[in-house]
């Protein structure tokens, strides 16, 4: 069994891997349900964070504390 590529998934998701590493991750993902699920959770979290209001829409710390 191939070792999981969990430590590479964030860089893979962000498009930061070299082409050889990207190929390695994609080959593993084609065969590993566990890593596919982890990548899907990462994609869902990323989408949720992009939907969230930007930081400039939140109250400044001084007003929040008051």
Backbone torsions as a table, in degrees:
resi	resn	phi	psi	omega
1	UNK	NA	136.9	177.9
2	UNK	-71.7	143.7	175.3
3	UNK	-67.5	149.6	-179.7
4	UNK	-66.2	157.3	-178.3
5	UNK	-109.8	27.3	-175.6
6	UNK	-51.6	-40.8	-176.5
7	UNK	-70.4	-12.4	179.7
8	UNK	-103.2	-8.0	-172.3
9	UNK	-65.5	-39.3	179.6
10	UNK	-63.2	-46.0	178.3
11	UNK	-64.9	-36.8	176.9
12	UNK	-63.1	-48.2	179.8
13	UNK	-57.8	-38.4	-177.5
14	UNK	-87.1	-0.4	179.0
15	UNK	70.9	32.7	-175.1
16	UNK	-103.5	3.8	-177.2
17	UNK	-89.0	153.2	170.6
18	UNK	-66.9	162.9	-177.6
19	UNK	-62.5	-35.2	179.5
20	UNK	-69.6	-40.2	177.1
21	UNK	-67.2	-40.4	179.1
22	UNK	-60.2	-43.8	178.2
23	UNK	-61.7	-42.1	178.8
24	UNK	-59.7	-46.1	-179.3
25	UNK	-65.5	-45.1	-179.3
26	UNK	-62.7	-38.9	177.2
27	UNK	-63.0	-43.3	179.9
28	UNK	-66.7	-43.6	-179.0
29	UNK	-60.7	-32.3	179.9
30	UNK	-63.9	-21.4	-175.9
31	UNK	-116.5	-7.5	-171.8
32	UNK	-119.8	107.4	179.2
33	UNK	-64.0	-36.0	-178.1
34	UNK	-63.3	-46.1	179.6
35	UNK	-71.5	-33.6	174.9
36	UNK	-60.5	-43.3	-179.8
37	UNK	-65.7	-40.5	179.0
38	UNK	-63.9	-42.0	177.7
39	UNK	-64.5	-39.6	178.3
40	UNK	-63.5	-41.5	176.3
41	UNK	-61.9	-39.9	178.9
42	UNK	-63.7	-43.1	178.8
43	UNK	-64.5	-40.7	178.5
44	UNK	-64.0	-43.5	178.1
45	UNK	-63.2	-42.9	179.1
46	UNK	-60.3	-44.6	178.8
47	UNK	-62.9	-41.6	178.7
48	UNK	-62.7	-43.2	179.2
49	UNK	-65.7	-34.7	177.7
50	UNK	-70.2	-27.2	178.9
51	UNK	-79.5	-22.0	-177.1
52	UNK	-70.1	147.5	179.2
53	UNK	-57.0	145.4	179.0
54	UNK	-70.1	160.9	-175.2
55	UNK	-60.4	-28.7	-178.2
56	UNK	-71.3	-10.7	177.8
57	UNK	-90.4	-6.7	178.3
58	UNK	-86.6	158.3	177.6
59	UNK	-66.5	139.7	173.0
60	UNK	-60.4	151.1	-177.3
61	UNK	-53.4	-41.9	-179.1
62	UNK	-60.3	-41.9	-179.7
63	UNK	-73.3	-35.3	179.4
64	UNK	-64.0	-45.7	-178.9
65	UNK	-65.3	-38.5	-179.0
66	UNK	-66.1	NA	NA
